[in-house]
């Protein structure tokens, strides 16, 4: 090979490599699931500046029936309540007024302070007021960063004392149990660890439900790129990112949670946020089919329910005996979005947080029987000693 031939060959190699790199770096056409291949004009570039993801809010030209639903059709028990500090009668009155406007009859109070003397203090404020039947107090479990041997037994003893004082259940077991809480030897505490068995067994003996939040939306573990439908939320909230392999994977957490449910068939468990299966309701259905001791609530997943109106309606009717209403964040002006999705057949309307959903919602128009069970009957069934005043017979 001559020097000239070698030089030409080297140039060709460089040109091919550059072309390959350019193709790799070029923006790919984004297509949704099931979309056809490239269409005429698909490769065109806009002549105007491309808007930021939060700037593009086009006004819809669609004209369809719309229904405002400020009050729920039936009285509601919010199983996933996080109200303000209810340490005075005035605080109780303020929340109760907002609940009256929405037709929220009762709220389960989830607050990590509530156990022991603090629980008794909150209960005393409520019991001495006219609002004593409006709030249902669950006790918390005091998980720290490290769980030492004997923790489960001590937690079970505290639970017994708190139920005797008036607690009606175990409030939301936070997602850090499974994600970050450690055992004394430095290993991760899985939610199905035998150390915690005395606690779940005590809940079964006492006949109270256990409310448990395991994991987060599955997309929180995926790469943060433009194919991730939770990109904006992950860009806004660093503490919701689990890409670091030091975190257990989503399916690992779900498997440990389901093993817990399987190990304790006498204990009633309620999974928060539809178990983070609102985007895959068939998966939640299989869990319900296998484990009759498991229920779920709909807090903070309205965006998934409202984008699959036909399948969600079918699911909510089929599993109407296993579903509870829950809201999660206490924002009174957001509840009517739930009423509208659950009670109407409205089409293509806005959700209230752009970082949860950039898509529109549709109503699932539940029949009254399923709606009553979701709103209050199932909660009355699994929470002991709740006043029936204000609820239909």
C-alpha positions as CSV (number, residue, x, y, z in Angstrom):
1,X,0.0,0.0,0.0
2,X,1.4,3.4,-1.0
3,X,1.6,6.4,1.2
4,X,-1.1,8.1,-0.8
5,X,-3.4,5.1,-0.6
6,X,-2.9,4.9,3.2
7,X,-3.8,8.6,3.5
8,X,-7.0,8.2,1.5
9,X,-8.0,5.1,3.5
10,X,-7.5,7.0,6.8
11,X,-9.6,10.0,5.5
12,X,-12.4,7.6,4.5
13,X,-12.3,6.0,8.0
14,X,-12.5,9.4,9.6
15,X,-15.4,10.5,7.4
16,X,-17.4,7.2,8.0
17,X,-16.8,7.6,11.8
18,X,-18.0,11.2,11.8
19,X,-21.1,10.3,9.8
20,X,-21.9,7.5,12.2
21,X,-21.5,9.8,15.2
22,X,-23.7,12.5,13.6
23,X,-26.5,9.9,13.0
24,X,-26.1,8.7,16.6
25,X,-26.4,12.2,18.0
26,X,-29.2,13.4,15.8
27,X,-32.5,13.8,17.6
28,X,-34.7,10.7,17.0
29,X,-38.3,11.0,16.1
30,X,-40.3,10.4,19.2
31,X,-43.2,8.0,18.6
32,X,-45.8,6.7,21.1
33,X,-46.5,3.0,21.7
34,X,-48.2,1.5,18.7
35,X,-47.6,4.6,16.5
36,X,-46.8,3.9,12.8
37,X,-43.4,4.5,11.3
38,X,-42.2,7.7,9.7
39,X,-44.8,9.7,7.8
40,X,-44.4,12.4,5.2
41,X,-43.1,15.6,6.8
42,X,-42.1,13.8,10.0
43,X,-38.5,15.0,9.7
44,X,-39.3,18.7,9.3
45,X,-38.0,21.2,11.9
46,X,-40.1,24.0,13.4
47,X,-39.7,27.4,11.9
48,X,-40.4,29.0,15.3
49,X,-38.6,28.6,18.7
50,X,-39.5,25.3,20.3
51,X,-41.4,26.0,23.6
52,X,-40.3,24.7,27.0
53,X,-42.2,21.6,28.2
54,X,-44.1,23.7,30.7
55,X,-44.9,26.5,28.3
56,X,-46.8,24.5,25.7
57,X,-50.4,24.6,27.0
58,X,-52.6,24.7,23.9
59,X,-56.2,25.7,24.3
60,X,-58.4,22.8,23.3
61,X,-61.0,23.4,20.6
62,X,-63.0,20.3,21.7
63,X,-66.5,21.1,22.7
64,X,-68.0,18.3,24.9
65,X,-70.3,18.2,28.0
66,X,-68.6,19.3,31.2
67,X,-69.8,18.8,34.7
68,X,-68.5,20.5,37.9
69,X,-68.7,18.2,40.9
70,X,-67.9,20.3,44.0
71,X,-69.4,17.7,46.4
72,X,-69.2,13.9,46.3
73,X,-72.4,12.1,45.6
74,X,-72.2,10.0,48.8
75,X,-70.4,10.7,52.1
76,X,-66.7,9.9,51.9
77,X,-64.1,8.5,54.2
78,X,-60.6,9.7,53.2
79,X,-58.4,6.7,54.2
80,X,-55.3,8.6,53.2
81,X,-55.6,11.9,55.0
82,X,-52.7,14.1,55.9
83,X,-54.5,17.1,57.5
84,X,-52.8,20.0,59.3
85,X,-51.8,19.7,62.9
86,X,-55.1,18.9,64.7
87,X,-54.0,19.9,68.2
88,X,-56.7,22.5,68.9
89,X,-60.5,22.6,68.5
90,X,-60.1,25.5,66.1
91,X,-57.9,23.4,63.8
92,X,-60.4,20.6,63.9
93,X,-63.2,23.1,63.0
94,X,-61.3,24.5,60.1
95,X,-60.7,21.1,58.5
96,X,-64.2,19.9,59.3
97,X,-65.6,23.0,57.5
98,X,-63.6,22.1,54.4
99,X,-64.8,18.5,54.7
100,X,-68.4,19.6,54.9
101,X,-68.2,21.5,51.7
102,X,-66.8,18.4,49.9
103,X,-69.1,15.8,51.5
104,X,-66.1,14.3,53.3
105,X,-67.7,12.7,56.3
106,X,-64.6,11.3,58.0
107,X,-60.8,11.4,57.5
108,X,-58.2,8.9,58.7
109,X,-55.4,10.9,60.3
110,X,-51.9,9.9,59.2
111,X,-49.2,11.8,61.1
112,X,-45.8,10.3,62.0
113,X,-46.0,11.9,65.5
114,X,-49.0,9.9,66.5
115,X,-48.1,7.2,69.0
116,X,-47.8,7.1,72.8
117,X,-48.4,10.4,74.6
118,X,-48.7,12.4,71.4
119,X,-51.5,10.2,70.1
120,X,-53.3,10.5,73.4
121,X,-53.0,14.3,73.3
122,X,-54.6,14.5,69.8
123,X,-57.3,12.0,70.8
124,X,-58.1,14.1,73.9
125,X,-58.6,17.3,71.8
126,X,-61.0,15.5,69.4
127,X,-62.9,13.6,72.0
128,X,-63.7,16.8,73.9
129,X,-65.2,18.4,70.8
130,X,-68.2,18.1,68.5
131,X,-65.8,16.7,65.8
132,X,-64.9,13.5,67.6
133,X,-66.7,11.3,64.9
134,X,-65.1,13.1,62.0
135,X,-61.5,12.0,62.5
136,X,-60.2,8.5,62.7
137,X,-56.8,8.3,64.3
138,X,-54.2,5.6,63.3
139,X,-51.0,5.1,65.2
140,X,-47.5,5.4,63.7
141,X,-44.6,3.0,64.0
142,X,-41.4,4.8,65.0
143,X,-38.9,3.5,62.5
144,X,-35.6,5.3,62.8
145,X,-32.7,5.0,60.4
146,X,-31.6,1.8,62.1
147,X,-33.7,-1.1,63.5
148,X,-32.1,-3.1,66.2
149,X,-33.1,-6.7,67.3
150,X,-36.2,-6.6,69.4
151,X,-37.7,-3.6,67.6
152,X,-40.7,-5.6,66.2
153,X,-41.6,-6.9,69.7
154,X,-41.4,-3.5,71.2
155,X,-43.4,-2.0,68.3
156,X,-46.1,-4.6,68.9
157,X,-46.4,-3.7,72.5
158,X,-46.7,0.0,71.7
159,X,-49.3,-0.8,69.1
160,X,-51.4,-2.7,71.7
161,X,-51.2,0.3,74.1
162,X,-52.1,2.8,71.3
163,X,-55.1,0.7,70.2
164,X,-56.3,0.6,73.8
165,X,-56.0,4.4,73.9
166,X,-58.2,4.7,70.8
167,X,-56.1,4.2,67.6
168,X,-58.0,2.3,64.9
169,X,-55.2,1.1,62.7
170,X,-51.5,1.4,61.8
171,X,-51.0,4.5,59.7
172,X,-49.0,4.7,56.5
173,X,-45.8,2.7,56.8
174,X,-43.5,5.0,54.8
175,X,-41.5,4.0,51.7
176,X,-38.2,4.4,53.5
177,X,-39.0,1.0,55.1
178,X,-37.6,-1.2,52.3
179,X,-35.7,1.6,50.6
180,X,-33.3,3.0,53.2
181,X,-33.9,1.8,56.8
182,X,-31.0,-0.4,57.9
183,X,-30.7,-3.2,60.4
184,X,-28.0,-3.1,63.1
185,X,-25.6,-5.1,61.0
186,X,-25.8,-2.5,58.2
187,X,-28.0,-4.5,55.8
188,X,-31.2,-3.1,54.4
189,X,-34.4,-3.8,56.3
190,X,-36.8,-5.5,53.9
191,X,-40.5,-5.0,54.6
192,X,-40.9,-8.8,55.0
193,X,-38.0,-9.1,57.4
194,X,-38.9,-11.6,60.3
195,X,-37.9,-8.9,62.8
196,X,-41.2,-7.1,62.0
197,X,-43.4,-10.2,62.2
198,X,-44.6,-9.5,65.8
199,X,-46.0,-6.2,64.7
200,X,-48.1,-7.6,61.8
201,X,-49.2,-10.5,64.0
202,X,-50.4,-8.0,66.7
203,X,-52.4,-6.1,64.1
204,X,-54.2,-9.3,63.1
205,X,-54.9,-10.1,66.8
206,X,-56.2,-6.6,67.4
207,X,-58.3,-6.7,64.2
208,X,-57.0,-3.4,62.8
209,X,-55.8,-2.6,59.2
210,X,-52.2,-1.9,58.3
211,X,-51.7,0.9,55.8
212,X,-48.5,0.5,53.9
213,X,-46.6,2.5,51.2
214,X,-44.0,0.5,49.4
215,X,-41.8,1.8,46.5
216,X,-42.8,4.7,44.2
217,X,-43.9,4.9,40.6
218,X,-41.8,2.4,38.6
219,X,-40.6,5.1,36.2
220,X,-38.7,6.7,39.1
221,X,-36.1,3.9,38.6
222,X,-35.8,4.3,34.8
223,X,-33.3,6.5,33.0
224,X,-34.2,10.2,33.1
225,X,-34.6,10.8,29.4
226,X,-37.3,12.1,27.1
227,X,-38.9,8.6,26.9
228,X,-39.6,8.7,30.6
229,X,-43.2,10.1,31.1
230,X,-42.2,11.2,34.6
231,X,-39.3,13.3,33.3
232,X,-40.6,16.6,34.6
233,X,-41.3,15.3,38.1
234,X,-37.9,13.7,38.3
235,X,-36.3,16.9,37.0
236,X,-38.1,18.9,39.8
237,X,-37.7,16.5,42.8
238,X,-34.2,15.0,43.3
239,X,-35.4,12.8,46.2
240,X,-37.6,10.8,43.8
241,X,-34.7,9.5,41.7
242,X,-33.7,5.9,42.3
243,X,-31.3,5.4,39.3
244,X,-28.4,4.7,41.8
245,X,-27.9,0.9,41.9
246,X,-27.5,1.2,45.6
247,X,-31.3,1.4,45.8
248,X,-33.3,-1.9,45.6
249,X,-35.2,-2.2,42.3
250,X,-38.9,-1.6,42.0
251,X,-39.7,-5.3,41.4
252,X,-37.6,-6.3,44.4
253,X,-39.6,-4.0,46.7
254,X,-42.9,-5.2,45.3
255,X,-41.8,-8.9,45.7
256,X,-40.9,-8.3,49.3
257,X,-44.2,-6.4,49.9
258,X,-46.2,-9.2,48.4
259,X,-44.3,-11.8,50.4
260,X,-45.3,-9.9,53.5
261,X,-48.9,-10.1,52.6
262,X,-48.6,-13.8,51.8
263,X,-46.8,-14.5,55.2
264,X,-49.6,-12.8,57.2
265,X,-53.0,-13.9,55.7
266,X,-54.8,-13.0,59.0
267,X,-53.6,-9.3,58.8
268,X,-55.6,-6.8,56.8
269,X,-53.2,-4.7,54.6
270,X,-54.1,-1.6,52.6
271,X,-51.6,-0.7,49.9
272,X,-51.2,3.0,49.3
273,X,-51.5,4.5,45.8
274,X,-53.1,1.4,44.3
275,X,-49.8,-0.3,45.1
276,X,-48.2,1.8,42.4
277,X,-49.9,-0.5,39.9
278,X,-52.4,2.1,38.7
279,X,-50.6,2.0,35.3
280,X,-51.0,-1.8,35.3
281,X,-54.3,-2.6,36.9
282,X,-54.2,-6.2,35.8
283,X,-51.2,-6.7,38.0
284,X,-53.0,-5.3,41.0
285,X,-56.0,-7.5,40.1
286,X,-53.7,-10.6,40.2
287,X,-52.6,-9.5,43.7
288,X,-56.2,-9.2,44.8
289,X,-57.1,-12.6,43.3
290,X,-54.3,-14.3,45.2
291,X,-54.6,-12.5,48.6
292,X,-58.1,-11.8,50.1
293,X,-56.5,-9.9,53.0
294,X,-55.2,-7.0,50.7
295,X,-57.1,-3.8,49.9
296,X,-55.8,-0.6,48.2
297,X,-56.6,3.1,48.0
298,X,-56.4,5.6,45.2
299,X,-54.5,8.5,46.7
300,X,-52.3,10.5,44.3
301,X,-52.9,8.2,41.3
302,X,-55.9,9.9,39.7
303,X,-53.8,10.8,36.7
304,X,-53.5,7.0,35.8
305,X,-57.2,6.2,36.6
306,X,-58.4,9.1,34.4
307,X,-56.4,8.2,31.3
308,X,-57.8,4.7,31.0
309,X,-61.6,5.3,31.6
310,X,-63.0,2.1,30.1
311,X,-60.4,-0.3,31.6
312,X,-60.4,1.5,34.9
313,X,-64.2,1.4,35.2
314,X,-64.1,-2.3,34.5
315,X,-61.5,-2.8,37.1
316,X,-63.2,-0.7,39.8
317,X,-66.5,-2.5,39.2
318,X,-64.8,-6.0,39.3
319,X,-62.8,-5.3,42.5
320,X,-65.3,-2.9,44.1
321,X,-65.1,-4.8,47.4
322,X,-61.3,-4.1,47.7
323,X,-60.9,-0.5,46.9
324,X,-60.9,2.6,49.3
325,X,-61.0,6.3,48.6
326,X,-57.8,8.2,49.6
327,X,-56.5,11.6,48.6
328,X,-53.0,11.8,50.2
329,X,-52.1,15.5,50.0
330,X,-54.5,17.8,51.9
331,X,-55.6,20.3,49.3
332,X,-59.4,20.8,49.5
333,X,-59.6,22.3,46.0
334,X,-58.2,19.1,44.5
335,X,-60.9,16.7,45.8
336,X,-63.5,17.7,43.1
337,X,-61.1,16.4,40.4
338,X,-61.6,13.0,42.0
339,X,-65.4,13.4,42.2
340,X,-65.4,14.3,38.5
341,X,-63.3,11.3,37.4
342,X,-65.2,8.9,39.5
343,X,-68.8,10.1,39.0
344,X,-69.0,11.6,35.5
345,X,-68.4,10.6,31.9
346,X,-66.7,13.9,31.1
347,X,-64.0,13.8,28.5
348,X,-60.6,15.4,28.0
349,X,-60.2,17.6,31.0
350,X,-57.2,18.9,32.9
351,X,-55.4,17.3,35.8
352,X,-54.2,19.6,38.6
353,X,-50.4,19.0,38.6
354,X,-48.4,19.2,35.4
355,X,-45.5,17.3,36.8
356,X,-47.7,14.3,37.5
357,X,-49.4,14.2,34.1
358,X,-49.2,16.2,30.9
359,X,-52.2,14.4,29.5
360,X,-55.9,14.9,30.0
361,X,-58.4,13.0,32.1
362,X,-61.7,11.2,31.4
363,X,-64.5,10.2,33.8
364,X,-65.2,6.6,34.6
365,X,-68.8,7.1,35.7
366,X,-68.9,4.4,38.4
367,X,-72.3,2.9,39.3
368,X,-73.7,3.8,42.7
369,X,-73.0,0.4,44.3
370,X,-69.3,0.6,43.4
371,X,-69.1,4.3,44.3
372,X,-70.5,3.7,47.8
373,X,-68.1,0.9,48.5
374,X,-65.2,3.0,47.3
375,X,-66.3,6.1,49.2
376,X,-67.2,4.6,52.6
377,X,-68.5,1.1,52.8
378,X,-65.2,-0.7,52.5
379,X,-63.5,1.6,55.0
380,X,-66.3,1.0,57.5
381,X,-65.9,-2.8,56.9
382,X,-62.2,-2.9,57.8
383,X,-61.7,-0.1,60.4
384,X,-63.2,-1.2,63.8
385,X,-65.4,1.1,65.9
386,X,-66.0,3.9,63.4
387,X,-69.2,5.9,63.9
388,X,-71.9,5.1,61.3
389,X,-73.5,8.5,61.8
390,X,-73.9,10.4,58.6
391,X,-73.6,7.4,56.3
392,X,-76.4,5.8,54.3
393,X,-77.6,2.5,55.8
